[in-house]
Amino acid sequence: MSSGFLVTLPLQLACQMINGGNPNFENISFVFNKTTPLPEGYTDFPDVGFAYKYYATKMTWNTARKQCITEGGSLAVIDSLDKVKHISSLKEKSVNVHVGLHRLFNAAVWTSVRSGQPVGFVPWKPEANAKAGVGNCAVLWSDGSGVSPSKCNEEKPSVCEIPLSKKYQRKVATLQNVESLRQSKVSVDTRRVV
């Protein structure tokens, strides 16, 4: 026969129980997730939530897309000016690179390879004609001035992206603020077997 009850304790009290009554909470840390290193060659940009890898090897857009998938990522979806800046910092300055936008299913709609959904904002190169431009795939222009349509079968370098998720980020909570601890609660299971 077993009996037990579930008690909700303030986090401060639970920490005292774990730490032998140390009321100052000095040097107490909880690691919630293990750190997983990024795949080789990726550079992380936490402000946009992605890590990027530049491939200098020239390949078609579809071959580049498949290469990114083998690493657990996708061709880089450029949907902000910050992403243009970060990706431009990684690539050779004199080349256009394949990126993860296409209009293969609907000539009027640019779609993300990551989500399969239309992209709300694309930082087009000022001279680019996104509606009537030649090509159904997209490239980041060599000078970093924006995205432009391109032919999918042209061989170019490419950039892959991997989202910075719980898998690749280390989360450590350090308990230093006693006041915030008093407001937090933790559940402790106190079952006894009789």
N, C-alpha and C positions, 0 to 999 in steps of 0.2 A: 504494500500500500504506500502510495506517495502522496504527500500533500505539499503545497507550496503556495507562494503568493508572489506577485509581481509588484515591486516597489519602485516608485519614481523618486530619485534622489537628486538634489542639486548637484551639478557637475563638481562644484567645489568640494562637497562632502565625499563624493566618489573618488576624487583625486587624493584627498587626505587618506582615505582607506587604502588606496593603491600605494601611495608614497609614504606611508608610515606616519602620517600626521604633520608633514612639513607644511606649515601655514603660509609660507612665503611663495610657494610654487616656483621655486628657482630651478631652472634647467630641466623642466618637465616638457617633453615633446611627445606628440603622438604622430606617427607616420601612417597616413590613411591608405596610400597607394605606393607601390614600389615604383622606382624610376625605371623606365625602359628607354634605353638609348635610341635615338633616331637612327634609321638606316644610314649606312655609310654615304657620305657626300651631301647630305641634306643640311641646310642652314635654316635655323628657326627664326621666325619673326612673330613673337607673341602678340604684337599690337594688331596683327591681322588674323591671328589664330592658325597660321600655316607655316610649314617648313617647305623649302623649295630646293630642287636639285637641277642644275643645268647639264644638259647633254650636248656636247659639241658634235657628236656623230650625226651626220645628216641622214634623215629618213623621212618617209612620207608621214603625213598627219596620222593616218590610221596605225602605222607601225609604232610611231611615238606614243600614241594612246595606249596601245597594248603593252609597251615597255613600262609605262607608268603603272598600269594595273598589276603587273608582275611584282611590283614593290609595295603594293597595297595602297596606291595613290591614284591620281588622275592627272591628265594634263592640267596645267595651272589655269584656273578660271579667273580671268582678270575682270573684276567687277568693281574696282575702286582705284583711285589715283595712287593710294599707298601701295597697292599691289604692283602697279606699273613701276613705281620707284624701286621697290625691293627686288623685283625680278630683273630690272635693268641693271642693278648693281651686281648681279651674279653672272650675267651673260657677257659674251664678247660684244664690244661696242659697235662692230661693223656688220652684224648679221641680224636678220629677222628670225624670230623663233616661233615654232608652233605653240599655240596655247589652246586651252580647252573650251573653245566656243565654236559652234557650227550652226549651219542652217540646212542640214542634209534632208530633213523631213518636210520643211516648210520654208520656202525661199524668203518669206517675209519675217521670219522669227528666228532670232539668234538664241541658241539653246546651250545650256551648261552640260558638259560631259559628266560632271559630278552628280547633278541632281536630275538631269533629263528635263528640266523646267526652263521656260524662257528666262533670260537674264534681264533684270529690271534696269540696270545701269551698265553701260559699256563705255569706257573712256576711249572713244574713237580718236584716231589721228585726225587733226583738223581737215586735211585734204581727202581723207578716206570717204568713199561713198558706200556706206554700210548697206544701203538698199539695192543699189544697182552695181556695186563693185564686183569685179571678176573673182569668182571662187566662192565655195560654200564652207570653207574652214577659215580660221582666223590666225593671224600672227601678231606678235608684239613687234612694232617697227624697230629697226636697228638703232635709231637715235633715242628710243624710249619715249617718243612723243605721243604714243597711243597705239591702239589696236586697229588693224586693217583687214579686210577680206583677202583671202589668198586661195590659190588652187590647192586642193587636198593632196594631189599626187606629186606636188613639188617637194623635193627633198631639202629639208632644213634642219638645223638644230632644234632642240625643244627644251621645255621646262616642265618638270613634274612637281606636284604638290601633295603633301600629306597633312591632314588636319592635326593640329596640336590638341589632342584629346586627353582624357584621363590616362590613356595608354602611354603617352609620351611625356606627361607632366608629372612632376613630383609635388605632392601636396603634403606639407608639413604644418601642423598647427602647434604653435608654441604658446603655452599657457603663462601669460605674464600679467594680464589685467584681472585682478581679483574681482573687481566690480562686475565685469562682464561674465565671470564665472558664476556669480550669484544669481544671474538672470537665466543661465543655461540649466538644462536638466538632462539627466541621463537615466536610462532605464536599467535596473539591475535585477536579475532573476535570482531569487533566494530560495530555491527549491531544496527541500530536505527529503531524503528517503528514509522512511521509518520501517 
